[in-house]
Each structure stands twice: as C-alpha cells, then as structure tokens.
Amino acid sequence: MLTVDRTRPATSAGRIARVETLTLGTAWRDFSFVRIHTDEGLTGIGEITHPYRGRETCSLTHAMAERHLLGADPFDVEEIWLRMYQGDFLRGGDVGGVVLSGVDQALYDIMGRTLGVPAYRLMGGAVRQRVRVYANGWYTGERDPSSFAERARETVARGYTALKFDPFGAGLGTLDRAELRRSVEIVAAVRDAVGPDVDLFVEGHARFAMATADRLVRELAPFDLGWFEEPLPWTHIERYAELRATATMPIAGGEHFHNRYEYARLFAADAVDIVQPDLSMAGGPTEVRKIGAIADAHAMVVAPHNSNSPLCTTISVHSVAGMPNLLILETFDGALEPFVFEALRGVVPIEDGEVALPSTPGYGVELVDEVFEEHPPSHRFWNMFSPGWERRNRR
C-alpha cells in the first residue's frame, strides 16, 4: 500500500510522469503551484502557497514526487494521500501539509479532465448552485476608523455582502487602553459604514491572552458580528470553550491545523462554532471533506480559510459545492493585481459576492508560464505583529 504499484493496470489518465512547480510574485504574497503531468498527456494543477516558506514547499514537492508520485495512477487519491502522509513517517507539519494539499488538488483536476466533468462531480456533487464568499485584504492602508469605513464602503459597492478584517494593529497578548479603544472604534466605524445587512467578521490572528479576549468579546458584542476569529492562541485550545460560553457572537478558527488528526483536539475541546480548514493546508479536497463531515457531527458549520490565490478560491468552490454545512468561503481575489488573473487563466469569477458552480472539466484553469516569468517571486516577509503591518510594509 505504501509503495507505487506499477503492475496494476492504470486508468485512462495514465501514470504520473512529471511534476513541476511554479511561483508568482504579487504585492500580497508569493503564490506557488504544482503542475502534474501524466504519460497520457494530461495535466492537473494545485496550489502549494505558504505565506513565507515558498522555497521549502517547492523543494519538498519535488522530493515527494520522487518518493511517492512518479509512476502512480492519479485516480488512486486515497492511496496517494496515505503514501505521502504516512510514508514520509515524520509527516511534515505545515510545509508537508501544504504540499500534500496541493498534490491532492491536482489529482482531482486530472481526474475531472480525464472524465470530462467538473472536479466537484468527483467530490460528492453539489447541494447548491452558488457559493457565497466574503472579502478579505480590502483594508490595506492607514489604521484609523474613517479609513477603514471608507474602504469598507468601497468593497461593499463592488458587490460583497460580507467582510473580514483585523482592527487590532500590532497587538499581541494584551492591548493597552488606547489601543483597545481604537480597535473597537474601527469595528464601530465599519459597522456604521456598511449598515446592518452586511456580515462582519473580526480576525484575532490567534494572539490574545484570555483576559484580553474575554474583554474583547464583551466590547464587540454591540456590533452584531458574524464571528470572532481565533481570539486565543492554539496553544491554549482548551480555553476556547470557556470563551465561547461568555461570547454573544460565534467563535471561529482552525486554519492552523493540517489534517483531521490535528483537528481532533479542536473537536474534543468543543473549541469553536465555525471550523475553518484551508484547502491548501488541511490536506486538499480529500481531507477537507472529512473534516467537514466531522464538524457536521459536532453541530458546527464550515467557513474555509483561503488567504491564497484565485486558484485556491476556484478549488475551494469545487470542494464545498457538496458540503451541506458550508457557511461561507473566504477570498482575497478582489485585492489582487490584474496580472494574477492573467497567470491563472480560467479561475472562477466573483459576482455580487457569490461564485456560480463551474462547468469546465477539472478546474478549468491553466497556468500561463509567460506571466509567471514576468512576475518572479520576491521572497519578502511582513510581520503582522510589528507596527504598520496593515499597510503591508515588508522587508
């Protein structure tokens, strides 16, 4: 089971013959991708973006290909998943999780292209015709209430009906009185700017001590939030349920976990109301569907994390089309440069805050190599716990 069986007859897709990686530099971050080729001339793509470890994910992808992919039948998704996860023995953490996720994504693309059907047809079909999305990345700029309010109005004017933002600046652990007041004033200004019918989600970036998180859930209660995301570090996961007991808004989280085994602690602690697996970190479509099913068994809904490229948005739409307990999907697509969409030809369009189910075989997306060559990776870094990070100052 944990070695490639080249004696078993392959499907019409053939066998995996070549694996390559590509990285695109943008103002937001470097986006990395895997492209898998079969000996029958078929290709499939997936996203292997890591916020700061793009070199590492690309390097591991090539190493994983040598160990586990070359010669394999791309239709054997469960076996390949197990081989990459269990067969590498030490299991890889975040970098390994990203690589495994991207490869898994690419296999569904190959299968869909082989069979001539959209990839979601291989992921349980659809229980909805459209997927609602929310905007993130829209608040780049000065950290003051009026600036946030203006940008929120602009984003809603583009058709989005839900927004997420981090009002807390460089706060870590605790907030002094002035910073707490400023953060709450930003949330108040955004709510006033967009009115009562737009969903607002506040991002905590897993950074507050319990006393500060508890104060914040009380201070933010008047603004009718759709959720408060990651108010506590995941090193303190057992305290999430304690915070939930006092919060008037739902608590969300889970983007830091890379498979159902890591999610086990979250479910055991009854830590959140809303689970947020990332299709490019939590094991790809094969694993995220399982995480969604476990969440459903715990009466939780799913709102996938997606701070990645429009390709991950497209793959996420395919993956959640058949997920009964889907709430909403994150996207940064509206904050990206036009050349990103030229490099990822065929990604799903967002219209009035929603995405219609795609109809092309696989994901229907092609990586345009020439655009990648024009926009090489920058390998830059910005620290969200340093002053001014919301302006995306990088070094």
Summary of the structure (lengths in Angstrom):
residues: 395
radius of gyration: 20.6
end to end distance: 45.4
largest distance: 67.9
contacts: 1425
relative contact order: 0.15
helix: 41%
strand: 16%
